[in-house]
């Protein structure tokens, strides 16, 4: 069973990408169909400009995920490359979040009209919050590397008991402060 994990990853990636493509086709066809058939009177040129402009990031992300995640096979059917893990944390996870939110905005805008595109504002706000929280975590992690005095007891407002001091002095159990 050589490359069992790679084969499983290739199958999982292919299934994930096929599902994503089907959802994308359904939502985009639904938007165009609803806008052309049911809500034709409220459909303007601006509606389609907003649709193309705000769906473009979803199309680009879907293409990128297809590029990095689709497995490659040799002519004899042997797996050459399983693709990147599409369930990975970090940037890939963020791309899926943006893709899902874009699909949601498109679906809501297909029913409720152009004002629903304002929901798309949540993506840059989410990006800013994610960057702020990531940098805040890095900043707090780097603060402990600066050295200096140990103010962990003072910061937490907790005093160590005599028993804890004796244990730490003997080299036994260290007390961890959070």
ZAPA-501170 format. One record per residue (C-alpha): residue in one letter; z, x, y; residue number from 0. Coordinates in steps of 0.02 Angstrom, whole numbers. Example, Ala and Ser with C-alpha at 12.3 -4.5 7.8 and 13.67 -1.06 7.14 Angstrom:
+----+--------+--------+--------+-----+
| aa |      z |      x |      y |   i |
+----+--------+--------+--------+-----+
|  A |    390 |    615 |   -225 |   0 |
|  S |    357 |    684 |    -53 |   1 |
+----+--------+--------+--------+-----+
end
This chain:
+----+--------+--------+--------+-----+
| aa |      z |      x |      y |   i |
+----+--------+--------+--------+-----+
|  X |      0 |      0 |      0 |   0 |
|  X |    -57 |    125 |    128 |   1 |
|  X |    -46 |     68 |    309 |   2 |
|  X |     40 |    -95 |    265 |   3 |
|  X |    121 |   -108 |    436 |   4 |
|  X |    -44 |    -71 |    523 |   5 |
|  X |   -131 |   -206 |    421 |   6 |
|  X |      5 |   -332 |    462 |   7 |
|  X |     -8 |   -288 |    646 |   8 |
|  X |   -197 |   -308 |    641 |   9 |
|  X |   -183 |   -481 |    562 |  10 |
|  X |    -47 |   -534 |    684 |  11 |
|  X |   -147 |   -470 |    835 |  12 |
|  X |   -306 |   -557 |    777 |  13 |
|  X |   -214 |   -722 |    753 |  14 |
|  X |   -127 |   -707 |    922 |  15 |
|  X |   -290 |   -670 |   1013 |  16 |
|  X |   -384 |   -811 |    926 |  17 |
|  X |   -246 |   -932 |    974 |  18 |
|  X |   -248 |   -869 |   1154 |  19 |
|  X |   -437 |   -889 |   1165 |  20 |
|  X |   -430 |  -1066 |   1097 |  21 |
|  X |   -293 |  -1115 |   1220 |  22 |
|  X |   -390 |  -1036 |   1363 |  23 |
|  X |   -551 |  -1126 |   1318 |  24 |
|  X |   -458 |  -1291 |   1300 |  25 |
|  X |   -368 |  -1278 |   1466 |  26 |
|  X |   -519 |  -1218 |   1564 |  27 |
|  X |   -636 |  -1346 |   1485 |  28 |
|  X |   -505 |  -1479 |   1518 |  29 |
|  X |   -494 |  -1429 |   1700 |  30 |
|  X |   -683 |  -1435 |   1726 |  31 |
|  X |   -701 |  -1594 |   1624 |  32 |
|  X |   -562 |  -1687 |   1713 |  33 |
|  X |   -619 |  -1629 |   1883 |  34 |
|  X |   -802 |  -1676 |   1852 |  35 |
|  X |   -772 |  -1841 |   1762 |  36 |
|  X |   -608 |  -1923 |   1811 |  37 |
|  X |   -563 |  -1848 |   1979 |  38 |
|  X |   -736 |  -1822 |   2050 |  39 |
|  X |   -696 |  -1903 |   2217 |  40 |
|  X |   -556 |  -1780 |   2257 |  41 |
|  X |   -653 |  -1629 |   2194 |  42 |
|  X |   -723 |  -1516 |   2331 |  43 |
|  X |   -797 |  -1344 |   2344 |  44 |
|  X |   -624 |  -1277 |   2386 |  45 |
|  X |   -562 |  -1346 |   2220 |  46 |
|  X |   -683 |  -1238 |   2123 |  47 |
|  X |   -654 |  -1086 |   2234 |  48 |
|  X |   -466 |  -1101 |   2204 |  49 |
|  X |   -497 |  -1125 |   2019 |  50 |
|  X |   -605 |   -969 |   2003 |  51 |
|  X |   -496 |   -863 |   2117 |  52 |
|  X |   -331 |   -910 |   2034 |  53 |
|  X |   -399 |   -910 |   1856 |  54 |
|  X |   -478 |   -738 |   1876 |  55 |
|  X |   -314 |   -644 |   1841 |  56 |
|  X |   -293 |   -744 |   1680 |  57 |
|  X |   -471 |   -702 |   1627 |  58 |
|  X |   -444 |   -518 |   1666 |  59 |
|  X |   -278 |   -512 |   1573 |  60 |
|  X |   -353 |   -602 |   1424 |  61 |
|  X |   -497 |   -478 |   1421 |  62 |
|  X |   -375 |   -332 |   1433 |  63 |
|  X |   -267 |   -398 |   1291 |  64 |
|  X |   -425 |   -423 |   1189 |  65 |
|  X |   -477 |   -243 |   1223 |  66 |
|  X |   -311 |   -162 |   1177 |  67 |
|  X |   -258 |   -280 |   1038 |  68 |
|  X |   -412 |   -321 |    935 |  69 |
|  X |   -416 |   -224 |    770 |  70 |
|  X |   -564 |   -111 |    732 |  71 |
|  X |   -636 |   -100 |    558 |  72 |
|  X |   -751 |     29 |    478 |  73 |
|  X |   -920 |    -28 |    409 |  74 |
|  X |   -845 |    -30 |    234 |  75 |
|  X |   -710 |   -152 |    291 |  76 |
|  X |   -569 |    -24 |    301 |  77 |
|  X |   -450 |    -37 |    448 |  78 |
|  X |   -485 |     99 |    577 |  79 |
|  X |   -370 |     43 |    716 |  80 |
|  X |   -246 |   -101 |    714 |  81 |
|  X |   -236 |   -114 |    903 |  82 |
|  X |    -83 |   -109 |   1014 |  83 |
|  X |     63 |   -222 |    974 |  84 |
|  X |     38 |   -380 |   1077 |  85 |
|  X |    222 |   -427 |   1055 |  86 |
|  X |    281 |   -267 |   1140 |  87 |
|  X |    409 |   -273 |   1278 |  88 |
|  X |    372 |   -216 |   1455 |  89 |
|  X |    201 |   -230 |   1533 |  90 |
|  X |    123 |   -324 |   1386 |  91 |
|  X |    261 |   -453 |   1392 |  92 |
|  X |    236 |   -472 |   1580 |  93 |
|  X |     48 |   -497 |   1554 |  94 |
|  X |     82 |   -637 |   1431 |  95 |
|  X |    201 |   -717 |   1556 |  96 |
|  X |     67 |   -713 |   1692 |  97 |
|  X |    -62 |   -781 |   1571 |  98 |
|  X |     49 |   -927 |   1517 |  99 |
|  X |     95 |   -969 |   1696 | 100 |
|  X |    -88 |   -963 |   1750 | 101 |
|  X |   -134 |  -1081 |   1608 | 102 |
|  X |      7 |  -1197 |   1659 | 103 |
|  X |    -50 |  -1198 |   1840 | 104 |
|  X |   -228 |  -1235 |   1787 | 105 |
|  X |   -172 |  -1379 |   1676 | 106 |
|  X |    -62 |  -1453 |   1812 | 107 |
|  X |   -198 |  -1431 |   1944 | 108 |
|  X |   -323 |  -1519 |   1833 | 109 |
|  X |   -216 |  -1676 |   1837 | 110 |
|  X |   -126 |  -1669 |   2005 | 111 |
|  X |   -257 |  -1586 |   2116 | 112 |
|  X |   -266 |  -1438 |   2232 | 113 |
|  X |    -85 |  -1443 |   2289 | 114 |
|  X |    -30 |  -1393 |   2116 | 115 |
|  X |   -106 |  -1221 |   2145 | 116 |
|  X |     47 |  -1183 |   2251 | 117 |
|  X |    140 |  -1162 |   2086 | 118 |
|  X |     42 |  -1001 |   2067 | 119 |
|  X |    153 |   -925 |   2203 | 120 |
|  X |    287 |   -904 |   2069 | 121 |
|  X |    191 |   -759 |   1991 | 122 |
|  X |    209 |   -638 |   2138 | 123 |
|  X |    389 |   -696 |   2163 | 124 |
|  X |    425 |   -662 |   1979 | 125 |
|  X |    342 |   -492 |   1995 | 126 |
|  X |    450 |   -448 |   2146 | 127 |
|  X |    609 |   -505 |   2058 | 128 |
|  X |    563 |   -408 |   1901 | 129 |
|  X |    529 |   -249 |   2001 | 130 |
|  X |    691 |   -270 |   2099 | 131 |
|  X |    796 |   -296 |   1943 | 132 |
|  X |    713 |   -150 |   1854 | 133 |
|  X |    739 |    -33 |   2001 | 134 |
|  X |    918 |    -95 |   2020 | 135 |
|  X |    952 |    -54 |   1838 | 136 |
|  X |    877 |    119 |   1858 | 137 |
|  X |    977 |    148 |   2017 | 138 |
|  X |   1140 |     97 |   1932 | 139 |
|  X |   1099 |    206 |   1782 | 140 |
|  X |   1063 |    357 |   1893 | 141 |
|  X |   1227 |    334 |   1988 | 142 |
|  X |   1326 |    387 |   1835 | 143 |
|  X |   1225 |    547 |   1820 | 144 |
|  X |   1279 |    607 |   1992 | 145 |
|  X |   1444 |    671 |   1925 | 146 |
|  X |   1590 |    687 |   2044 | 147 |
|  X |   1753 |    596 |   2017 | 148 |
|  X |   1786 |    468 |   1884 | 149 |
|  X |   1820 |    309 |   1979 | 150 |
|  X |   1789 |    190 |   1835 | 151 |
|  X |   1970 |    133 |   1832 | 152 |
|  X |   1974 |    107 |   2020 | 153 |
|  X |   1808 |     15 |   2022 | 154 |
|  X |   1862 |   -107 |   1889 | 155 |
|  X |   2035 |   -126 |   1964 | 156 |
|  X |   2113 |    -95 |   1793 | 157 |
|  X |   2250 |     29 |   1756 | 158 |
|  X |   2257 |    118 |   1591 | 159 |
|  X |   2413 |     90 |   1490 | 160 |
|  X |   2522 |    233 |   1428 | 161 |
|  X |   2461 |    200 |   1251 | 162 |
|  X |   2280 |    217 |   1304 | 163 |
|  X |   2319 |    378 |   1398 | 164 |
|  X |   2404 |    453 |   1244 | 165 |
|  X |   2257 |    405 |   1131 | 166 |
|  X |   2133 |    483 |   1251 | 167 |
|  X |   2240 |    640 |   1268 | 168 |
|  X |   2245 |    664 |   1079 | 169 |
|  X |   2056 |    646 |   1073 | 170 |
|  X |   2064 |    483 |    979 | 171 |
|  X |   1989 |    319 |   1032 | 172 |
|  X |   1909 |    324 |   1203 | 173 |
|  X |   1925 |    171 |   1311 | 174 |
|  X |   1760 |    105 |   1375 | 175 |
|  X |   1758 |     19 |   1541 | 176 |
|  X |   1620 |   -101 |   1584 | 177 |
+----+--------+--------+--------+-----+
end
